[in-house]
Amino acid sequence: MTTISQHFESLRQNNQRALIPFVTAGDPNLDITAEALRVLDAKGADLIELGVPYSDPLADGPVIQAAATRALKQGTRLASVFEMAQSLTRSLRSPLILFTYYNPILNLGITTFLQQLVAAGIKGLVVPDLPVEEASELLQQADAAGIEVILLVTPTSSKQRIKAIAAQSRGFIYLVSVTGVTGMRSQIQTGVKDAIAEIRSVTNKPIGVGFGISTPEQARQVIDWGADAVIVGSAFVQRLAEGTPYRRLRAVRDFCSELKTAIS
C-alpha cells in the first residue's frame, strides 16, 4: 500500500480527485466495519478515514456521536480497532487514515500508539482536538515512524495560521467546510471556495474538504471550487446505521459509487 502523499501524487498525475469516506469503527460491529472498508475500497474510495469511537467527541455531530456511543457499548476499543485494521490493510488498495481524539493517544503514550498504528498498516492520522501549536512532539515521532499527520484548517483560520498548518501538515490539508461539528447539511457554505483559494496561495499540498458534504452534488461543487479531495462522513455512517447487514453494505456501496462518479 502506498503512502498518502504518493497516492495523491498518482491521482494528480492522472488528473483525478480523491474520495475519502469516513466510517466509525465498531458500528454496528467490527466485522461489518471490516466489510464496509472492503466495499469502499472496491467501489471508488481513494483513501478511507476510520474513526475511533470516543466518549466525548467534540468535533462530531449527532450522527457520528450516536455511532460512537453504539460502538462503545459493543465494546469497541482502540486495541480492537488496531487488530481489525491489521487483519485487512494488506488487502486494501486505499490507504487508511485513523481519526482519533488526543486523549486515547496520551493514555497509550505517543511512542506506543505510533508503533501500534504502524503495525496495523495504517498510513495517516487525524487528531481534531490537537492544535498545531501543541503538535510538535506527535509530528516529530510520526515523521520518524512514517505516519502522515493531517492537520485541520477551519473557516476562521487566519492566513498566518494557515501557513503554519500547511507547513506542518503531511499528506494533505484538511479544510473543515463549516464552523461547528460534523454532520449532513443542505448546502456547502460559499466561503469554502475562498478558503480553498487562500490555502492554495500558501502551499501546493493537496486540499481535502470535509464536514457537511453529504450528496454527490455537494461533492462535485467543492471539486469545482478547486479541492483535491472530498471527505464524506455522516452520510456514510448513517447508511451503516440502518437495516440488515446486507442493506447497510449495499447502501454504502451504492453511495460510494455515486460520489466517485460525481467527482470523476
N, C-alpha and C positions, 0 to 999 in steps of 0.2 A: 504493500500500500504506500502511495506517495505521501509526501508532506502536504500540508495545506497550501503553502506557498507554491510548491511545484504544481499542485492541482490547479490553482488559479492561473499560473503561467501557461499551462497547457490549454486551459479554456480561452485565455486571452489570445493565444496564437491562432486558435480556431474561430475567433470572433464569437464566442459563446458566453453566456452569463450563467451564474450558478444558482441553483435552487437548493436551499438549506432548510429542510423540515426540522421541527423540534418535537420530541416526544418525552413524556415523563416516564422514567424508568419505574417499572413495577405497577403501573396502572393499565389494565386491571390486575396483571401479574407479570412476572419477569419472562415467563415463557411467551406470552403474547407480545411483550416488548421486543423480544428477540425476533419473533416472526415479523413484526412491523418493520424492524430495521432491515430485514432481508427484502421485504416487499418494497420499501422505499428505495433501497439500493438498486433494485431491478427495474423500477418504474420511473427513473429520471432524477433522483436525488444526486447532487454532486458532492455534498458534504451533509452530515447529519448531526444535529445537536441532541445530546442525550442529557436530560435534566435529572439531577439527583433530588429526590423528594426531601423537603426541608420543612421543619415545623413553623418557621416564621419567614415565609418567602416574600420579602418586602417589595420586590420588583414585579411580582406576578399578580395578574388579575384573577377574578373569581374562578375561571375555568381551570387554570393550571393550579391554583391553590387547592381546589377541590380534588384534582387528580393527585396532588402530593399527599393530601390527607388520606385518601383511599390507599395509596401505595404504602404509606407508613403503617396503616392499620393492617396491611397484608404482611408486614414485617420486612419491607424493603429497607435495606441499609447500604451504606457506601460499599462495604465489603462485598455484598451480594451483587451490586451493580458492576463492580470490577470483575467479579467472577463471570457474570453473564457476558460482559463485553469481551473478555479474554477468549471465551468459547467460540466467538464468531468473527472477530475483526479480521482474521487472516482470509476469510472467505468474502469479505466485502470489498467492493471497488471504492466506495465512498469513505474518505477519512472521517472518523468520529471526533466530535468536539464535546467535551464534558462541560455542562453548565452546573455550577455549584456555588453556593454562598461560601464565605470565607471561614466561618466557624468550623465546619467539618474538616477543613484543611488544617486549621490551627490545632484542633483536637488530636488529629493524627500526627501532626508535625509535617512541615513542608517537605523535608527530605524523604520521609517515608511515603507521604502522599504521592510525590512525583515518581518514586520508584514503582509504586503500585500502578500508577497511571501508565507508565511505560510498559510494564509487564502485561497490562491489559490490552496493549496495542492501540491506545487512544492517542491521537495526534495533537489535539488542541484543547484549550481551556478558556472558559469564560467565567469570570467571578464578578457578578454585577455590583456587589457591595464593597469592592476594593478600589479606592480611588488611586489614580496614577501616582499621587504623592506618597502613598504608602505601599507601593507595589514593587519596590526595587529588589527586596530580598527574594520574593517569589519569581520575579522576572529573571534575575541572575541565575538562580538554580534551575529554572525551567529551560533557559537557553542552554545551559550545560547538559541538561537531560534530553534535549531535542524536542521539547514540548513547546508549541507556539501558543503564547498567551495573548488572547484577543481582547483589546480594551474598548470601552464604550464611549462614544461621543453623544451628548444629548442636545436637544434643540436650543438649550440655553448656554451651551459651552461657548466661551469667548474664543477669539482667534488664537490668542496666546495659549490657551488651554488645549485647543485642537492641535496646535503644533506639538505640544508636549506629548499628548496622547498618540499622535501619529508617529512620532519618533520612537516611542516605546512599544507600540502595538505590533504584534507579529501575525503573519498570515493575512489578515485584513483588518480594516477599521469597521467596528460595529456601530452603525448610526441608529440610535433609538429614534423612531419616527414621531413619537409623541412625548409630551410632558406627562409623566404618570406611569401606570403599570401596564403590563401586557394585556392583551385582550382583543377580541374582534371588534372592528369599527366599521361604520358605514362608508367612510371615505378617508383618504390619506390627506393629512394637512399639507397645504401647498408650500409651506415653509421648508418641507423636506427637499424640494428642488434647490432652493437657495443653500441649504445646509450641505448638500452633495457638492455643489459648486465651491463652497467655502473650503471643504475638506480637500477637494481636488486641487485647489490653489496652493496647498502646502505639502502635498505628498502624491506620489504616484502609486501608493499601495492600493489594493482593491478596497472597495467600499461595499459593505453589506448593510441592507436596511431591514430592520425588524421592529417588532412591537406594533400590532394593529393591522398587519396585512392578512386578509382572510379570504380574498377572492382572486381568481385569475386576472380580472380586470385591474385590480389594485397592484398585483404583481407586475403586470405589463407597464403600468403607469410609472412605477419607480425605476424600472429599467429604461423607459423612455427618457426619464429625467437624468439618467447617467449612472445609475448604480451598477455595480458589477455582480451583485448577488441580492436575492430576496430571502428573508428568513421568515418562515411561517410556523407559528407555534400553536396558539389556542385553537385554531381551526382543525389542526390535526389531532390535538388532544381531545377535542370534543367528539370527533369521529371515533376515536378509540374508546370512548366512554359509554357508548350506547349499542345495544343489540347483542347478538350471539358473536362468538369469536370470529366466525366466518364473515358476518356482516360488517364487523368492525374493520377487519383487514381488507375486505373488498372496498369499503368506503375510503380507506386510506390509499389503497392502490389507485382507485379512480381519480381521487382528488390530486394525488401526486402527478399523475399523467396529465391532467388538465392544466395544472400550474406550469409544468415543464413545457407543454405545448405553447402556452401563453407567452413565455419569456424567450422562446427559441426564435 
